[in-house]
Amino acid sequence: MEITELYDIYKSHPVITTDSRDCPKGSIFIALKGESFDGNKFAAAAIEKGCAFVVVDEKEYYVEGDKRYILVDNCLKTFQLLAREHRRRFNIPVIGITGTNGKTTTKELVSAVLSQRYNVLFTQGNFNNDVGVPKTLFRLSKEHEIAVVEMGASHPGDIKTLVDIVEPQYGIITNVGMAHLQGFGSFEGVVSTKGELYDFLRENKNSKVFIDAGNRHLMDIATGLELVEYGTVENHRLKVRGQVVSCAPLLKFRWTDGNEWHVVQTHLIGSYNIMNMLAAACIGLEFGVTPEQIDTALSSYTPSNNRSQLTETACNHLIVDAYNANPTSMMAALKNFRDMEVSPKMAILGDMRELGESSAVEHQKIADFLSESGLDNVWLVGEEFKKTNCRFRKFNDIEEVKAALEANKPSGYFILIKGSNGIKLFQLPELL
C-alpha cells in the first residue's frame, strides 16, 4: 500500500494510536516496537477495543483477507511517512528547532511570542524524537497558522531523519555542546548532526536560518544559507541585539531591533537564557509580532518543566534545572550560580549521562570548578561523581540523598539542583 492510499484511509479515520491501551473507536493502531515491547502482539486486541484498522509489520500478526489489517515493511517508517504526508497538506510556515542546550526553552519562548499573533502548533513536552515528532505533526489542523517543531538527537543521522519528516522552511540551532558523546562519538559529531538541519534548509529554496551571530561553530557551518542574526555582539547585521541587565536571581535583560531598547524582567534563572530570549524575539519580529507583544510574551513566560525554574519553599530557594545535564549546560549553570549575588549557596548535582569515554574527565572538570567556586555546600550524586577526586559529600543515588535530607534538611539556602534525568533529582524539591 502506498502512503497516499493509507492517508486516504486516515482522512476517514483521523485518529492515530500507538498504544493498545488507548484505542478510540474508529482509530488506526500502528504497531510500533520498543526495547521491551512489540506492538504487533497487540494488533488483535486493538481491533477488539474499537480500532478500525491496524498497521503491522510482522506477517504472523497479519490476518489474510481481513481488510482491517494492513501489512507494511516497517511500522515506524510508515508512521513517519504518514505524518509527513499529513504535514504536506498544510501550507503554513514550519520552524524546526534543535540544539544541544536550550531547545525546549527556546521552543516554549518562540511559541509564546508567536501566539501573540497566530494560532501556533508546537511540540508538547519533550516529544522531539522519531516517535514524538510524528505525533506532533498529526496534531496539525486547519486552525493552525504556524508550527514550531522541536527535534532532538543522540546519534548521527537523527536530525536528518526528523527534518525529512517535518520539512521545515525555517530553522534554528540554539547551540552545540558536549552532550550524548557516547552516541555522537565526539564534539565534531555533535556539530555535524545538529548541522543536518542546515543541510536540509540549504537544499530548499526560500528557507531561512535564525542564528546566534556570536557562535562561531554555527556560523562556520551556515554557509550558503539566508541568515537572520541575533546576539549580544556588536554587529550591524543583527536583527535583534541584547544585553543582560541583572540576574538577582531572575534574568532581566534588554533588547533592541535597532530602534528603542526594551527592558524585560523574566521568570527564568540564568544569564545564559538571554540567547533563548533573543532567539524568540528575533523569530517574532520576522513573523510580524510587534516589540510590545514580544515583551508581553517573554515577561509572562513561566517555566514549569524543571528547566531554569525558581521555586521558593518554606525552608529554601530552589533553582531547579533537573531535567537534563551535560558538561556544557552544567558549567553554564554553575558559573551563573557562582555569580549570583545571593547566599548561602548549595549545589546538589547529579551525574551527566551518555558521555562515553569522556565521562571521567568531564565529571572531574566539574568537581575541579566546584572546588574553586566558593559555594557553601555541595552534594554530588551518582557513580560518576563518586569517582571524582574532591572533598565534597557524595551519594550513590537519590535514595541516599533522601535519607540524608530526612536526617538533616538544609535550611535558608539558595540551592541549585541539576543532573541528568535518570538521576531523578526532580524528586528533591518537595523534600527541601
C-alpha distance (Angstrom), angle and dihedral (degrees) to the residues before:
residue distance angle dihedral
M1 . . .
E2 3.81 . .
I3 3.81 118.9 .
T4 3.80 90.1 -116.7
E5 3.82 89.3 57.1
L6 3.79 91.1 49.2
Y7 3.79 89.2 48.1
D8 3.82 89.6 55.0
I9 3.81 87.0 57.3
Y10 3.82 89.6 47.0
K11 3.82 91.0 54.3
S12 3.79 88.6 60.2
H13 3.81 92.6 41.7
P14 3.83 103.4 31.5
V15 3.79 99.1 178.4
I16 3.80 121.1 92.1
T17 3.79 121.4 -165.9
T18 3.80 128.9 -176.7
D19 3.80 93.9 178.4
S20 3.80 117.0 81.9
R21 3.81 88.7 -157.8
D22 3.80 89.4 63.4
C23 3.78 110.2 50.8
P24 3.82 112.6 153.9
K25 3.78 113.4 -159.4
G26 3.79 111.0 -88.6
S27 3.80 95.0 14.1
I28 3.81 130.0 132.7
F29 3.80 118.0 -115.3
I30 3.81 116.3 -152.4
A31 3.80 113.1 -163.0
L32 3.79 104.8 -134.6
K33 3.79 122.9 178.7
G34 3.79 132.3 -137.2
E35 3.77 138.2 178.1
S36 3.79 91.5 -82.7
F37 3.81 105.2 23.2
D38 3.79 143.2 49.4
G39 3.79 115.1 -154.7
N40 3.79 90.7 -159.0
K41 3.79 88.8 74.8
F42 3.80 90.5 62.2
A43 3.81 99.2 47.4
A44 3.82 95.0 102.9
A45 3.79 90.7 46.7
A46 3.81 90.0 52.1
I47 3.80 90.0 55.2
E48 3.78 90.5 49.5
K49 3.80 91.2 51.0
G50 3.80 93.1 54.4
C51 3.79 110.6 -82.6
A52 3.80 113.0 145.5
F53 3.81 93.3 -151.6
V54 3.79 138.6 13.0
V55 3.81 125.1 -155.8
V56 3.82 114.3 -150.9
D57 3.80 135.0 172.5
E58 3.81 100.8 -161.6
K59 3.81 118.1 78.9
E60 3.79 95.3 -144.8
Y61 3.81 89.8 66.6
Y62 3.81 94.6 44.1
V63 3.81 116.2 98.5
E64 3.80 109.5 -143.9
G65 3.80 112.7 -132.7
D66 3.81 94.7 13.2
K67 3.81 105.2 115.6
R68 3.79 90.6 -158.4
Y69 3.82 88.7 71.8
I70 3.81 118.4 76.1
L71 3.80 118.1 -170.1
V72 3.82 117.9 -153.4
D73 3.80 135.6 169.8
N74 3.78 95.8 -115.7
C75 3.80 125.8 8.0
L76 3.81 95.9 -158.5
K77 3.80 92.2 51.6
T78 3.81 90.1 46.5
F79 3.82 90.1 50.1
Q80 3.80 90.0 51.9
L81 3.80 95.9 45.9
L82 3.79 91.3 47.6
A83 3.81 89.4 52.5
R84 3.80 90.0 50.2
E85 3.80 90.3 49.9
H86 3.80 88.3 52.9
R87 3.81 92.2 48.0
R88 3.83 89.9 52.5
R89 3.79 90.5 62.0
F90 3.82 90.6 68.5
N91 3.78 120.3 74.1
I92 3.79 96.0 -159.6
P93 3.83 133.9 118.8
V94 3.81 112.4 -86.3
I95 3.81 119.4 -162.9
G96 3.81 118.3 -160.6
I97 3.81 117.6 -154.3
T98 3.79 127.6 -167.5
G99 3.81 137.9 146.4
T100 3.79 141.7 131.9
N101 3.80 95.8 -97.0
G102 3.77 133.8 15.4
K103 3.79 99.2 20.5
T104 3.80 95.2 121.2
T105 3.81 93.7 45.0
T106 3.81 90.5 45.7
K107 3.80 90.3 49.1
E108 3.79 89.9 52.3
L109 3.82 93.0 47.2
V110 3.82 94.5 45.2
S111 3.79 90.0 49.5
A112 3.81 91.6 48.4
V113 3.81 91.0 51.3
L114 3.81 95.6 45.4
S115 3.82 90.5 46.0
Q116 3.79 87.5 67.4
R117 3.81 86.8 74.5
Y118 3.81 109.4 10.7
N119 3.79 143.2 45.8
V120 3.80 97.9 -110.8
L121 3.79 130.1 -160.0
F122 3.80 108.5 -155.7
T123 3.78 137.9 168.8
Q124 3.79 112.3 -85.1
G125 3.79 117.9 -137.8
N126 3.79 110.9 -33.1
F127 3.82 98.4 -34.0
N128 3.79 89.3 142.0
N129 3.82 104.7 122.6
D130 3.82 136.7 85.2
V131 3.81 91.0 -72.1
G132 3.80 100.5 31.8
V133 3.80 95.6 51.9
P134 3.83 94.0 56.4
K135 3.81 89.1 47.1
T136 3.80 88.4 54.5
L137 3.80 92.2 50.6
F138 3.80 92.4 49.9
R139 3.82 87.2 61.6
L140 3.82 90.2 65.2
S141 3.79 112.1 117.2
K142 3.79 137.5 171.2
E143 3.81 89.5 -95.3
H144 3.81 92.9 66.0
E145 3.79 118.4 96.2
I146 3.80 100.1 -179.1
A147 3.82 136.9 10.1
V148 3.81 132.2 -144.0
V149 3.80 112.6 -165.4
E150 3.80 123.7 -173.5
M151 3.81 118.0 -149.5
G152 3.81 125.0 -165.1
A153 3.78 130.7 -168.3
S154 3.78 139.9 -169.1
H155 3.82 100.7 168.0
P156 3.83 136.8 40.1
G157 3.79 111.1 -84.7
D158 3.82 95.3 26.5
I159 3.81 94.4 110.2
K160 3.80 92.5 45.2
T161 3.81 89.1 54.9
L162 3.80 91.1 51.1
V163 3.82 99.2 43.8
D164 3.80 89.1 50.3
I165 3.82 86.5 59.0
V166 3.81 98.3 40.1
E167 3.83 97.9 39.3
P168 3.82 94.4 -161.7
Q169 3.80 122.2 -167.1
Y170 3.82 91.4 -158.5
G171 3.77 130.0 42.8
I172 3.78 144.6 -177.9
I173 3.79 131.4 -171.2
T174 3.79 105.1 -162.9
N175 3.82 93.6 -158.2
V176 3.79 143.2 -51.7
G177 3.78 123.3 -114.9
M178 3.79 147.8 148.8
A179 3.80 105.1 -58.8
H180 3.83 138.3 124.9
L181 3.81 88.7 10.7
Q182 3.79 89.0 158.5
G183 3.80 87.7 65.3
F184 3.80 100.9 32.6
G185 3.80 96.7 41.2
S186 3.81 95.3 -142.5
F187 3.79 144.8 6.8
E188 3.80 87.6 -93.6
G189 3.79 87.3 57.7
V190 3.80 89.5 54.6
V191 3.82 91.6 51.7
S192 3.80 92.7 46.9
T193 3.81 93.7 49.1
K194 3.80 95.7 46.9
G195 3.80 87.0 45.9
E196 3.80 89.5 63.4
L197 3.81 85.3 84.9
Y198 3.81 89.4 59.0
D199 3.81 90.1 46.0
F200 3.79 91.2 56.9
L201 3.81 93.7 46.7
R202 3.81 91.6 46.4
E203 3.80 89.6 60.7
N204 3.79 93.6 50.4
K205 3.79 124.0 73.7
N206 3.81 121.9 -128.5
S207 3.79 92.5 25.9
K208 3.81 125.1 138.6
V209 3.79 135.0 -160.6
F210 3.80 124.4 -149.8
I211 3.80 107.2 -148.3
D212 3.79 142.8 178.6
A213 3.80 100.5 -119.0
G214 3.80 91.0 -154.6
N215 3.81 94.8 58.0
R216 3.79 105.3 94.2
H217 3.82 93.5 -172.6
L218 3.80 90.4 59.6
M219 3.79 96.3 39.1
D220 3.81 89.9 52.1
I221 3.81 93.2 57.6
A222 3.81 96.9 38.7
T223 3.79 97.0 80.7
G224 3.79 117.0 139.7
L225 3.81 93.9 23.1
E226 3.78 132.6 112.9
L227 3.79 102.9 -113.6
V228 3.79 129.7 -155.6
E229 3.79 103.2 -166.5
Y230 3.78 133.6 -153.1
G231 3.78 133.8 166.3
T232 3.77 150.1 112.4
V233 3.82 95.5 -85.7
E234 3.81 126.0 101.0
N235 3.77 102.9 -102.3
H236 3.80 130.0 144.7
R237 3.83 90.7 -147.8
L238 3.79 94.3 62.6
K239 3.77 116.7 116.7
V240 3.81 88.3 -164.8
R241 3.80 129.2 19.4
G242 3.79 125.5 -175.3
Q243 3.79 145.8 178.8
V244 3.78 134.8 -159.6
V245 3.79 111.2 -112.0
S246 3.79 98.3 -177.1
C247 3.80 145.5 -29.3
A248 3.79 105.9 -153.5
P249 2.98 84.6 160.5
L250 3.83 101.2 -59.5
L251 3.79 118.8 61.4
K252 3.79 117.1 -102.4
F253 3.78 116.4 -178.1
R254 3.77 143.1 161.6
W255 3.77 129.9 -136.5
T256 3.78 139.3 -176.0
D257 3.77 138.2 -165.9
G258 3.79 90.1 -155.1
N259 3.76 94.8 -76.4
E260 3.80 122.8 69.3
W261 3.82 125.8 -10.0
H262 3.80 119.6 -108.8
V263 3.81 119.7 -153.9
V264 3.82 116.0 -151.8
Q265 3.78 127.7 -171.8
T266 3.80 107.5 -155.8
H267 3.80 135.3 -164.0
L268 3.81 92.1 -132.4
I269 3.79 129.2 104.2
G270 3.79 118.5 -135.3
S271 3.79 137.2 53.5
Y272 3.82 87.4 -127.3
N273 3.81 88.1 70.6
I274 3.80 90.0 73.0
M275 3.82 88.3 84.0
N276 3.80 91.0 55.4
M277 3.80 89.8 48.6
L278 3.81 93.3 49.1
A279 3.80 91.1 47.9
A280 3.80 90.1 54.6
A281 3.80 92.0 47.4
C282 3.80 91.1 48.6
I283 3.80 93.4 50.5
G284 3.78 91.3 44.5
L285 3.81 92.4 54.4
E286 3.80 91.0 47.6
F287 3.81 89.1 57.8
G288 3.80 96.5 44.8
V289 3.79 101.3 -98.8
T290 3.82 108.3 150.2
P291 3.82 121.5 -118.6
E292 3.79 89.4 -115.5
Q293 3.80 91.5 53.7
I294 3.80 89.8 47.9
D295 3.81 90.7 52.8
T296 3.79 90.6 50.5
A297 3.80 93.3 50.2
L298 3.81 96.1 46.0
S299 3.79 95.5 44.9
S300 3.81 91.8 47.1
Y301 3.81 98.3 48.3
T302 3.80 111.9 109.8
P303 3.83 119.2 -172.8
S304 3.78 117.0 -129.0
N305 3.79 103.3 166.9
N306 3.83 105.0 81.1
R307 3.80 90.0 -93.1
S308 3.82 120.1 124.2
Q309 3.78 88.3 -27.8
L310 3.82 125.0 160.2
T311 3.80 114.8 -151.6
E312 3.78 125.8 179.8
T313 3.81 116.4 -153.8
A314 3.78 130.3 -179.5
C315 3.80 89.0 -93.5
N316 3.82 109.8 26.9
H317 3.80 148.9 12.1
L318 3.80 108.7 -113.7
I319 3.78 127.2 -156.6
V320 3.79 101.0 -161.9
D321 3.80 117.3 -163.3
A322 3.78 97.0 146.3
Y323 3.79 102.3 131.5
N324 3.77 95.7 91.2
A325 3.78 143.8 -20.2
N326 3.79 140.9 -160.4
P327 3.80 131.4 163.5
T328 3.80 93.7 -90.5
S329 3.79 97.0 48.9
M330 3.81 93.1 39.0
M331 3.78 92.9 54.2
A332 3.81 92.2 45.3
A333 3.80 90.9 51.6
L334 3.81 92.6 47.5
K335 3.80 94.4 48.2
N336 3.78 90.2 49.6
F337 3.81 90.9 47.6
R338 3.81 91.8 48.2
D339 3.80 90.7 52.9
M340 3.81 96.0 46.8
E341 3.78 112.2 110.9
V342 3.81 95.9 -130.0
S343 3.79 134.3 103.2
P344 2.93 153.5 -111.9
K345 3.79 97.5 22.4
M346 3.79 130.3 -160.8
A347 3.81 130.2 177.4
I348 3.81 126.3 -157.8
L349 3.79 106.3 -170.5
G350 3.80 130.3 -177.7
D351 3.79 131.1 -156.9
M352 3.78 120.1 -76.4
R353 3.80 106.0 -126.1
E354 3.83 132.9 -146.3
L355 3.81 97.8 28.3
G356 3.79 95.9 128.4
E357 3.80 116.0 -167.3
S358 3.83 90.9 -4.6
S359 3.79 93.5 60.9
A360 3.80 99.8 95.4
V361 3.80 93.6 45.9
E362 3.81 94.3 46.7
H363 3.81 94.1 47.9
Q364 3.80 90.8 49.1
K365 3.83 89.7 51.5
I366 3.80 89.0 56.3
A367 3.81 91.3 47.4
D368 3.81 90.7 49.9
F369 3.80 91.8 50.3
L370 3.79 90.3 49.4
S371 3.80 90.5 52.6
E372 3.81 89.2 60.6
S373 3.81 98.4 36.3
G374 3.78 98.8 85.5
L375 3.81 95.2 -131.8
D376 3.79 113.9 162.1
N377 3.81 96.3 -133.5
V378 3.81 135.2 8.8
W379 3.81 130.7 -172.0
L380 3.80 119.9 -172.7
V381 3.80 121.1 -159.4
G382 3.80 129.9 -162.6
E383 3.79 143.8 34.6
E384 3.81 95.7 -75.4
F385 3.79 96.2 50.7
K386 3.81 88.2 44.2
K387 3.82 88.2 65.2
T388 3.80 95.2 53.1
N389 3.78 122.8 107.7
C390 3.81 104.7 -120.3
R391 3.80 142.4 111.5
F392 3.80 97.6 -115.4
R393 3.78 127.8 114.8
K394 3.80 111.4 -94.4
F395 3.79 133.2 -157.6
N396 3.79 130.8 -168.0
D397 3.80 95.0 -141.9
I398 3.79 147.4 -18.2
E399 3.80 93.0 -80.3
E400 3.80 91.3 61.9
V401 3.81 89.3 50.1
K402 3.80 91.1 51.6
A403 3.79 90.7 51.6
A404 3.81 90.8 50.7
L405 3.79 91.4 50.0
E406 3.78 91.1 49.7
A407 3.81 90.1 53.0
N408 3.80 97.0 44.1
K409 3.81 119.6 1.3
P410 3.84 116.4 -161.5
S411 3.79 114.4 -120.3
G412 3.78 134.2 -165.9
Y413 3.81 95.0 19.6
F414 3.77 136.0 129.7
I415 3.81 99.2 -132.2
L416 3.81 126.5 -163.1
I417 3.82 111.4 -154.3
K418 3.79 114.1 -168.9
G419 3.80 136.4 150.2
S420 3.77 144.2 114.9
N421 3.78 113.7 -60.3
G422 3.81 92.3 -112.9
I423 3.81 91.2 65.0
K424 3.83 87.0 63.9
L425 3.80 97.9 -140.0
F426 3.81 86.9 151.3
Q427 3.81 85.1 82.2
L428 3.81 91.7 67.0
P429 3.83 106.4 71.8
E430 3.80 93.8 73.9
L431 3.82 88.6 53.5
L432 3.80 95.6 50.3
